[in-house]
Amino acid sequence: MTNPDMTAQIRTGDGFIAALDQSGGSTPKALRLYGVEESAYANDDEMYDLIHDMRARIIRAPAFHGDKVIGAILFEMTMDRDVDGTPTAEHLWNTHRIVPFLKCDKGLEDEADGVQLLRPIPNLDALCQRAVAKGVFGTKMRSVISAASASGIKAVVAQQFAIARQIMSHGLVPIIEPEVTISIADKAEAEAMLLDAIKAELDVLPDGQEVMLKLTLPETANHYLPLVQHKAVMRVVALSGGYSRTEANTRLCANTGIIASFSRALTEGLSADQTDSAFNTTIAQTIDSIFDASCAG
């Protein structure tokens, strides 16, 4: 049973969803951008301590609050850790009124047929049960599309929805993320195929079941409006996908009903050596800009 207050926040709240879910593979790059080189840690445990410190610093910032940041996606290790002595998901909701989500996938298979499917997610039921016990509202899983391959895209979407149905059986709301790589020459064609594949899956969901969608900002404004308006979609959010924050915000403003769920664009400009005052000012300015773009559509 989903929390009705969290549901209302996600369904109708003004703002965006922060992506604080860098996994093991992307953590070194995230730390480098934050000004922490690989020489600063000797092993994975120390690396994860440093990335948790960065995430906790963001969460503690006065501007990081549910009036503009309606949700946050957490890495599993972040869910299992505390912020100021309180489990992270509980801290987000009780202190900041930010709805917690969990990145539940285990990475990607090698590319085939123009896409990268999800690797198997062992013990997904146990992970979902643990997430529910910790007060998590939903999950997120990311696949990648690198070519306008109708069969590949159909396979990505079918896999995502199959896993989403398993997640929904635990009372969690899944965020389905089939990311289209922004640099491919046939991006618009891939997006047309993706729209059709997603709509076909949504149309056969039982009444009352809802998912969320996290999509690359499209080449044609409002391309995904039929998904925004679909009865089985709680919310559509956009990833920054490698666009600069300025470019991502500009594209976001052109898409009605879609809000941001940025990761790298959210942390752009933050540095480990900033004073708390400078850090809080920078993240506040970033939050304002992403909030404004999310509310413009």
C-alpha positions as CSV (number, residue, x, y, z in Angstrom):
1,M,0.0,0.0,0.0
2,T,1.6,3.3,-1.1
3,N,1.7,6.2,1.2
4,P,-1.2,8.6,0.1
5,D,0.8,11.7,1.1
6,M,3.8,10.6,-0.9
7,T,1.5,9.7,-3.8
8,A,0.0,13.2,-3.8
9,Q,3.5,14.8,-3.6
10,I,4.6,12.9,-6.7
11,R,1.4,13.1,-8.7
12,T,0.7,16.8,-8.3
13,G,3.7,18.4,-6.5
14,D,5.5,21.3,-8.1
15,G,9.2,20.6,-8.5
16,F,11.5,17.9,-9.6
17,I,13.1,14.6,-8.6
18,A,16.8,14.6,-7.6
19,A,18.9,11.7,-8.9
20,L,21.3,10.8,-6.1
21,D,21.9,7.2,-7.3
22,Q,25.3,7.0,-8.9
23,S,26.3,3.4,-8.7
24,G,29.7,1.8,-8.4
25,G,30.6,2.3,-12.0
26,S,29.7,6.0,-12.2
27,T,30.8,7.0,-8.7
28,P,34.5,7.7,-9.6
29,K,33.4,10.1,-12.3
30,A,30.9,11.8,-10.0
31,L,33.6,12.2,-7.3
32,R,36.0,13.6,-9.8
33,L,33.5,16.2,-10.9
34,Y,33.0,17.0,-7.2
35,G,36.8,17.6,-6.9
36,V,37.7,14.3,-5.3
37,E,40.4,12.3,-7.2
38,E,40.8,8.6,-7.1
39,S,44.0,9.1,-5.1
40,A,41.7,10.2,-2.2
41,Y,40.4,6.7,-1.5
42,A,42.1,3.3,-1.3
43,N,39.2,1.0,-1.9
44,D,35.5,0.8,-2.6
45,D,34.4,1.2,1.0
46,E,36.3,4.6,1.2
47,M,34.9,5.6,-2.2
48,Y,31.3,4.9,-1.0
49,D,32.0,6.8,2.2
50,L,33.0,9.8,0.2
51,I,30.0,9.7,-2.2
52,H,27.7,9.3,0.8
53,D,29.3,12.4,2.3
54,M,28.5,14.3,-0.9
55,R,24.9,13.1,-1.0
56,A,24.4,13.9,2.7
57,R,25.8,17.4,2.2
58,I,23.3,17.9,-0.6
59,I,20.4,16.6,1.5
60,R,21.4,18.8,4.4
61,A,21.4,22.0,2.2
62,P,18.5,24.3,3.3
63,A,17.2,24.5,-0.3
64,F,16.9,20.8,-0.6
65,H,13.3,20.5,0.5
66,G,10.0,19.1,-0.7
67,D,8.7,22.5,-1.8
68,K,11.0,22.3,-4.8
69,V,12.5,18.8,-4.7
70,I,9.5,16.5,-4.6
71,G,11.5,13.2,-4.7
72,A,15.0,11.7,-4.6
73,I,16.4,8.5,-6.1
74,L,18.9,6.7,-3.9
75,F,21.6,4.1,-4.5
76,E,21.1,1.0,-2.4
77,M,24.0,1.8,-0.2
78,T,22.6,5.3,0.4
79,M,19.3,3.7,1.4
80,D,21.1,1.5,3.9
81,R,23.0,4.4,5.4
82,D,22.0,7.3,7.7
83,V,21.9,11.0,7.5
84,D,22.4,12.7,10.9
85,G,21.6,9.5,12.6
86,T,18.4,8.7,10.8
87,P,18.0,6.2,7.9
88,T,18.3,8.2,4.6
89,A,14.8,7.5,3.3
90,E,13.2,8.3,6.6
91,H,15.2,11.4,6.9
92,L,14.2,12.6,3.4
93,W,10.5,12.2,4.1
94,N,10.2,13.2,7.7
95,T,12.7,16.1,7.7
96,H,12.4,17.4,4.1
97,R,9.1,16.0,2.7
98,I,11.0,14.5,-0.2
99,V,9.7,11.2,-1.5
100,P,12.4,8.5,-1.5
101,F,13.0,6.1,-4.5
102,L,15.5,3.3,-4.9
103,K,17.7,2.5,-7.9
104,C,17.1,-1.3,-8.1
105,D,18.9,-2.4,-11.2
106,K,22.3,-4.1,-11.3
107,G,23.6,-2.5,-14.4
108,L,23.5,-3.3,-18.1
109,E,24.2,-6.2,-20.4
110,D,26.6,-5.6,-23.3
111,E,25.0,-3.9,-26.3
112,A,23.1,-6.0,-28.8
113,D,20.6,-5.0,-31.4
114,G,21.2,-1.4,-30.7
115,V,20.3,-1.5,-27.0
116,Q,21.6,-2.5,-23.6
117,L,19.1,-4.6,-21.6
118,L,19.1,-4.8,-17.8
119,R,21.3,-7.4,-16.2
120,P,19.4,-9.9,-14.0
121,I,18.3,-8.5,-10.7
122,P,18.8,-11.3,-8.2
123,N,16.8,-11.2,-5.0
124,L,14.6,-8.4,-6.3
125,D,11.6,-9.5,-4.2
126,A,13.8,-9.3,-1.0
127,L,15.2,-5.9,-2.1
128,C,11.6,-4.6,-2.6
129,Q,10.6,-5.9,0.8
130,R,13.5,-4.2,2.4
131,A,12.8,-1.0,0.6
132,V,9.2,-1.0,1.8
133,A,10.3,-1.6,5.3
134,K,12.6,1.5,5.1
135,G,9.8,3.8,3.8
136,V,10.8,3.9,0.2
137,F,8.0,4.8,-2.3
138,G,9.2,3.5,-5.6
139,T,12.1,2.2,-7.6
140,K,14.1,3.1,-10.7
141,M,15.8,1.0,-13.4
142,R,17.7,2.2,-16.4
143,S,18.2,0.6,-19.8
144,V,20.0,2.2,-22.8
145,I,18.9,2.7,-26.4
146,S,21.7,3.5,-28.9
147,A,20.0,3.0,-32.2
148,A,16.6,3.2,-33.9
149,S,16.2,-0.6,-33.7
150,A,12.5,-1.5,-33.5
151,S,13.2,-5.0,-32.2
152,G,15.8,-3.8,-29.7
153,I,13.6,-1.0,-28.3
154,K,10.6,-3.4,-28.0
155,A,12.8,-5.8,-26.1
156,V,14.0,-3.0,-23.7
157,V,10.4,-1.9,-23.0
158,A,9.1,-5.4,-22.6
159,Q,11.8,-6.2,-20.1
160,Q,11.2,-3.0,-18.1
161,F,7.5,-3.6,-17.8
162,A,7.9,-7.2,-16.9
163,I,10.1,-6.2,-14.0
164,A,7.8,-3.3,-13.2
165,R,4.9,-5.7,-12.6
166,Q,7.0,-7.6,-10.1
167,I,7.9,-4.4,-8.3
168,M,4.3,-3.2,-8.3
169,S,3.3,-6.4,-6.5
170,H,5.1,-5.1,-3.5
171,G,3.2,-1.8,-3.4
172,L,6.1,0.2,-4.9
173,V,5.8,2.6,-7.9
174,P,8.4,1.8,-10.5
175,I,10.2,4.4,-12.6
176,I,10.9,2.9,-16.0
177,E,13.9,4.5,-17.6
178,P,14.7,3.5,-21.2
179,E,17.4,6.2,-21.9
180,V,18.0,7.2,-25.5
181,T,21.6,8.2,-26.0
182,I,21.7,11.9,-27.0
183,S,24.5,11.6,-29.5
184,I,23.0,9.1,-31.9
185,A,22.2,10.2,-35.4
186,D,18.8,8.5,-35.5
187,K,17.6,9.8,-32.1
188,A,14.3,11.1,-33.3
189,E,13.5,7.8,-35.1
190,A,14.4,5.9,-31.9
191,E,12.1,8.2,-29.9
192,A,9.2,7.5,-32.3
193,M,9.7,3.7,-31.8
194,L,10.0,4.1,-28.1
195,L,6.7,6.1,-27.8
196,D,4.9,3.3,-29.6
197,A,6.5,0.5,-27.6
198,I,5.7,2.2,-24.2
199,K,2.2,3.1,-25.2
200,A,1.5,-0.5,-26.2
201,E,2.6,-1.7,-22.7
202,L,0.7,1.0,-20.9
203,D,-2.5,0.2,-22.7
204,V,-2.6,-3.4,-21.3
205,L,-1.8,-2.6,-17.7
206,P,-4.7,-3.5,-15.4
207,D,-6.9,-0.6,-14.2
208,G,-5.5,1.0,-11.1
209,Q,-1.8,0.1,-11.8
210,E,0.5,3.1,-12.4
211,V,4.1,3.5,-13.4
212,M,6.4,6.5,-13.8
213,L,8.6,7.1,-16.8
214,K,12.1,8.6,-17.0
215,L,12.9,9.6,-20.5
216,T,15.6,11.4,-22.5
217,L,14.5,14.9,-23.5
218,P,13.1,14.4,-27.0
219,E,14.1,16.1,-30.3
220,T,10.5,17.2,-30.9
221,A,8.9,19.2,-28.2
222,N,5.9,17.4,-26.5
223,H,6.7,14.1,-28.3
224,Y,5.9,12.2,-25.1
225,L,2.7,14.2,-24.3
226,P,0.5,11.1,-25.0
227,L,2.4,9.3,-22.1
228,V,2.1,12.3,-19.8
229,Q,-1.7,12.1,-20.4
230,H,-2.0,8.3,-20.1
231,K,-4.1,7.0,-17.2
232,A,-1.5,4.5,-16.2
233,V,1.3,7.0,-15.8
234,M,1.7,8.8,-12.5
235,R,4.4,11.2,-13.7
236,V,6.9,11.6,-16.5
237,V,10.3,12.9,-15.6
238,A,13.4,13.7,-17.8
239,L,17.0,12.8,-17.4
240,S,19.7,15.3,-18.3
241,G,21.5,12.6,-20.4
242,G,24.7,14.5,-20.8
243,Y,23.2,17.8,-21.8
244,S,24.5,20.8,-19.8
245,R,22.2,22.0,-17.2
246,T,21.4,25.1,-19.4
247,E,20.5,22.9,-22.4
248,A,18.6,20.4,-20.3
249,N,16.5,23.1,-18.7
250,T,15.8,24.7,-22.1
251,R,14.6,21.4,-23.6
252,L,12.6,20.7,-20.4
253,C,10.7,24.0,-20.6
254,A,9.5,23.0,-24.1
255,N,7.8,19.8,-22.9
256,T,4.5,20.2,-21.2
257,G,3.9,18.1,-18.1
258,I,7.4,16.7,-17.8
259,I,9.6,17.5,-14.8
260,A,13.3,17.0,-14.3
261,S,15.1,14.1,-12.7
262,F,18.7,15.2,-13.1
263,S,21.9,13.7,-11.7
264,R,25.0,15.3,-13.2
265,A,23.2,18.5,-14.0
266,L,22.1,18.7,-10.4
267,T,25.6,18.5,-9.0
268,E,27.2,20.7,-11.6
269,G,29.3,23.4,-9.9
270,L,29.5,21.7,-6.5
271,S,32.9,21.0,-5.0
272,A,34.2,19.2,-2.0
273,D,36.4,22.2,-1.1
274,Q,33.6,24.8,-1.1
275,T,32.7,26.3,2.2
276,D,29.2,25.4,3.4
277,S,28.0,28.8,2.6
278,A,29.3,28.6,-1.0
279,F,28.0,25.0,-1.4
280,N,24.6,25.9,-0.1
281,T,24.4,29.0,-2.4
282,T,25.4,27.0,-5.4
283,I,22.9,24.1,-4.8
284,A,20.1,26.6,-4.1
285,Q,20.7,28.4,-7.4
286,T,20.8,25.0,-9.2
287,I,17.6,23.9,-7.5
288,D,15.9,27.1,-8.4
289,S,16.9,26.8,-12.1
290,I,15.7,23.2,-12.4
291,F,12.5,23.9,-10.5
292,D,11.7,26.8,-12.8
293,A,12.3,24.7,-15.9
294,S,10.2,21.9,-14.4
295,C,7.3,24.2,-13.7
296,A,7.5,26.0,-17.0
297,G,6.0,23.2,-19.1
